[in-house]
């Protein structure tokens, strides 16, 4: 079976000669969760924004062709972001952002935020049909229906995170891109959102790409793991393999920096 997503030799440069992402390649299989680890500035968020087609890819240092992002065999890297926003494949790859507050329109109710992709990507216009879909999505992410008429500033961080997930699920995607979606949340709420994502992955047959600097989160949620340093992939494999037998010095350094409970204290 072909991978759902095939990423080959991606580069991204914001300044000539300086690469935020360098020669990145990997595959994502159906119904799996791929984690992307690395320190701040390692290129994780830039990479995931290229996958979401929010920013363009760049030519490699030799000036040759850009790399490719193949979704269902179609190279979506060839489509400029402004065109991909209305492409039929747009519904198949959706993103959940790091800050649930800034990613929601402050003037829209939770219901309207969730309904917007249904109108834009699925072409649903009937108000009753939209409302039915919104209620279903709210139930799916365990968001109480009475909160749907509230504005984002009237919701807690966890509730806003659930709105963001419901909005991403609306177009019935095959892939969810998650850019540190629990970083801004309290620890107890983080756990609830991670459990929700794991349940949704199984329930909806979703594939996830989860970006985080928190290795404990990635170990709990992900089947496979990529480690990035200065824009490059320095290690990848199953999560169990990477944690048990890291081959790169940078990976060993990250793992050694993980907090460990001191039972003798």
C-alpha positions, 0 to 999 in steps of 0.5 A: 500500500502506498503511503498517504503522504510522501515528502521528498527533498524539501527545502525552505529559505527565507534568506538567500543561502540560509535554509530553515528546512534542508533536504527533508524526506519522510513518509506518512502511512494511513492511520498512524501518528508521526511526531516531529521533535526538535528544539525551537528554531529546528525547522519544525513549524516551517516544515509543517506550514509547507505541508499545509501549503501555507508557505511555498517550498524553495529551490535547493542550494544547487538551484534545481527543482524544489522537492515534492509533497505527494498527497494521494500521488498528487504533488501539491507542492506545485500548487501555490498556497493561494490556489491550494486554498480552494483545491479539492485536496485542501479538505484532505489535509487540515491544521490545528494551530499552536495558539487556539486564541489567535487562530480563532476569529475573535468576532465569530462564535464557536459555531461559526468558526467550526462551520466556516470550512464546511461552507468554504471547502464542502460547499454546504450553505443550508443553515439547518444542515450546517447547524447539524454538522456543527453539533455533530462535530462539537459532540465529537470533540466533547464540546458542550453544545451550550458553548457554541454561541460563545465568542472565543474570549468567553471560552477556556483554553481547553474549550478553544482547543476543542473548537480548533480541532472540530473546525479541522475535522469538519472537511473530513480530512485524512491528515491532521497537522498539529503544531504544538496544539497543547503548549498553551494549555494547563497540564491537566487539559493537555492530557485531556486533549492528547487523549481526545486526539488519540481517540479521534485517530482510531475512531475516524481512521486519521493520520496525524503529524504532531509537532512538539518539543515535548518528547514525553508527549511524542512518546505517548502519542506517536508511532514514528518519530522524526528528530530535526536539528537546524532544519535537517532530519538527523534521525527517524524511526519508530518511536520505541526505536528512537527512544531505546536506541538513538543513533545521533548525538543530538537525539541522545542530548534531547533524550538526556534533557528529559525531566526525570522524577527523583524518587529519593528526594 
